[in-house]
Amino acid sequence: MSSQTPEQPAGTRRPLSAIDVVAFLCEILAFIALAVWGFVTWPFPWNIAVGIATPVLAILLWALFVSPRAVFAVHPFIRAVVELFVYAGATAALWAMQLTWVGLAYAVVAVTVGVIAGRRRFA
């Protein structure tokens, strides 16, 4: 779906809200957490491969299914599942690095913001 409403002229979009900014930060933190997990928890030389491949895979999934200009237009449920999969991966990565409370806090914020942003997007 487009973020453009009938009242907006062509080539414009609604202004960013605080929820949009926090959602973007959650996305970026997910990619960072996956990269750090790959570089920190795996032995050399696997740490280089996993540290690069894991966030690249998450970014690819995000670009294909979740981003505002996603390659594939999928049902909102599929979009939410892919978004939740990336957030769950980042949470698991934080837990694997012994950052359990940080992972739990991240999961609560990311899922809450994802639900609010999703409801606003498809309302």
C-alpha positions in Angstrom: 0.0 0.0 0.0 1.1 3.5 -0.6 1.5 6.0 2.1 -0.2 8.5 -0.2 -3.7 9.6 0.6 -6.1 11.1 -1.9 -5.8 14.5 -0.4 -2.0 14.6 -1.0 -0.6 15.9 -4.3 1.4 13.5 -6.4 5.0 13.1 -5.3 4.4 13.9 -1.7 4.0 11.7 1.4 2.8 12.2 4.9 5.3 13.8 7.4 7.3 11.4 9.6 6.0 10.8 13.0 7.8 9.8 16.2 6.5 6.2 15.6 8.2 6.2 12.2 11.5 7.3 13.6 11.4 4.7 16.5 10.4 2.0 14.0 13.4 2.9 11.8 15.7 2.9 14.9 14.4 -0.6 15.8 15.2 -1.8 12.2 18.7 -0.4 12.4 19.3 -1.9 15.8 18.2 -5.3 14.6 20.7 -5.2 11.8 23.5 -4.0 14.2 22.6 -6.7 16.8 22.8 -9.4 14.2 26.2 -8.2 12.9 27.7 -7.8 16.4 26.4 -11.3 17.3 28.0 -12.8 14.3 31.4 -11.1 14.9 31.5 -11.7 18.6 30.1 -15.2 19.2 31.6 -17.2 16.4 35.2 -18.3 16.2 37.6 -17.1 13.5 37.1 -17.3 10.4 33.4 -18.1 10.8 32.9 -14.8 12.7 33.6 -12.8 9.5 31.2 -14.8 7.4 28.4 -14.9 10.0 29.0 -11.3 11.0 28.5 -10.2 7.4 25.9 -12.7 6.2 23.4 -12.5 9.0 22.6 -8.7 8.7 22.8 -8.9 4.9 20.1 -11.7 5.0 18.0 -9.6 7.4 18.3 -6.5 5.2 17.5 -8.6 2.1 14.3 -9.9 3.8 13.4 -6.4 4.9 13.9 -5.0 1.4 11.9 -7.7 -0.3 8.9 -7.8 2.0 8.7 -5.1 4.7 10.2 -1.8 3.5 7.8 0.9 2.3 9.0 0.3 -1.2 9.2 -3.5 -0.9 10.0 -5.5 -4.0 7.1 -7.9 -3.4 3.7 -6.6 -2.4 2.5 -9.2 0.1 -0.4 -9.6 2.4 0.0 -7.5 5.6 0.1 -10.7 7.6 3.2 -12.0 5.7 4.8 -8.6 6.0 4.2 -8.7 9.8 5.6 -12.3 10.1 8.8 -11.3 8.2 9.2 -8.2 10.4 8.6 -10.3 13.5 11.2 -12.8 12.3 13.9 -10.1 12.0 13.0 -8.7 15.4 13.0 -12.2 17.0 16.4 -12.9 15.4 17.8 -9.7 16.9 16.4 -10.5 20.2 17.9 -14.1 20.1 21.2 -12.6 19.1 21.2 -10.2 22.1 20.2 -13.1 24.4 23.1 -15.2 23.0 25.5 -12.4 23.9 24.3 -12.6 27.5 22.3 -9.4 27.1 19.0 -10.9 28.2 17.4 -7.8 29.7 18.5 -5.6 26.7 17.1 -8.3 24.4 13.8 -8.4 26.3 13.5 -4.6 26.3 14.3 -4.4 22.6 11.7 -7.1 21.8 9.0 -5.3 23.8 9.8 -1.9 22.1 10.2 -3.3 18.6 7.1 -5.4 18.6 5.0 -2.6 20.2 6.2 -0.1 17.7 5.8 -2.6 14.8 2.2 -3.2 15.8 1.4 0.6 16.1 3.1 1.4 12.8 1.5 -1.5 11.1 -2.0 -0.5 12.3 -1.4 3.1 11.2 -0.1 1.9 7.8 -3.1 -0.2 7.0 -5.8 1.7 8.7 
